């Protein structure tokens, strides 16, 4: 497989330094993408860079994932309107360990293959580097004029943002440039990749290598476009915030639903970028989707591929089953499979009522629970009538009688009762 051709048809190349394609055709190339460990999880905004490394490895080249333990203490000004909060070493070490585990879903770190992935942390080579040594050995190689010409610096200095730029942030491109120099010298790494907002930082690295080691030492740069949604809004953001890879931050169900609900135009782009499906299969899926967009063939396959990749096949199947609870013919058994967080995610938008645990311990008639102690029904008469017509369910089982006893034994996760009125109207009762 040709790496550049693979990225081109997937729409994953924004800028590429001349000579990059020839280098990749000529030899097995070691390349890296940098990730700042500002949280203990990646979010889907990181996925384009991670997928570039995945495609690189599949094409026979060697990927390095650089975790910015040192640069994470500084904060990258690229595309930012404010300076980042600085992290302490303990927090950084925790974040690095969590991110490494997530990356192993995408990259082969374990095999004996010569192009197996490696994880490197720039804190390891920066922690003992003194300021005086860095200023003398690295700072003298790049002029202030060169650094100030970068868009990420100019935007902050020209008053576009009120806070200006600290010296700490100003040095960021030098630190990132030194990462490239260090990996070039120690790992024979000749290519750095990243988002299009990183072009200035990456080319500082290629320039530093040339000036420090001599013009015959060539290094290269390749960036992917920043992913947006078809409506122009930021990709990966919801009203609740980022879509994270960590299941504790974003449940597999919510993760699956994000991909399932993307717009048709976005699904055609995202399935190329965020999956490893071959071109022929994606083209066939796209053609099928265009014939009948209502079936959402692309969204379903996209959601499946990414959920399985990030979480597992089992998590994907549970997410599909959870989705069917709201819109399909689910059973009590499928309801009881849900963990508490998924249950709350599935029914996040439905009316909720608190009920006394003691009331349930003693046992209460369904009609009293649903029309008196809560407001699932406007009146007991309405509840009786709907129950007699088979229109009321408790935990996905139809009530046999309006005065059926409901007790603590009926609770899901020892805390919840799901009341359903008709086909689509739900209420979640919470025992307190």
Protein Blocks (a to p, Z undefined) as FASTA:
>chain_A
ZZklmmmmnopafbdcehklmmmmmpccdddddddffbfbdcfklmmmmmmmmmmmmnop
acdddddfklmmnopaehpabdcddddfklmmmmmmmmmmmmmmmpcfkbmbfkbccddd
fklmmmmmcfklmmmmmmmmpcfklmmmpmklmmmmnopamnlpafklmmmmmmmmmmmm
mmmmmnopabdcddfklmmmmmmmmmmmmmmnopklccddddddddddfkopaehiafkb
padfblklmcfklmmmmmmmpcfklmmmmmmmmpcbdfklmmmmmmmmmmmmmnommmmm
mmmmmmmmmmmmklmmmmmmmmmmmmmccdfklmmmpcfklmmmmmmmpccddddfklmm
nopafklmmmmmpckbfbfklmmmmmmnopaceehiacfbfklccdfklpghhlaccdde
hjllccddddZZ
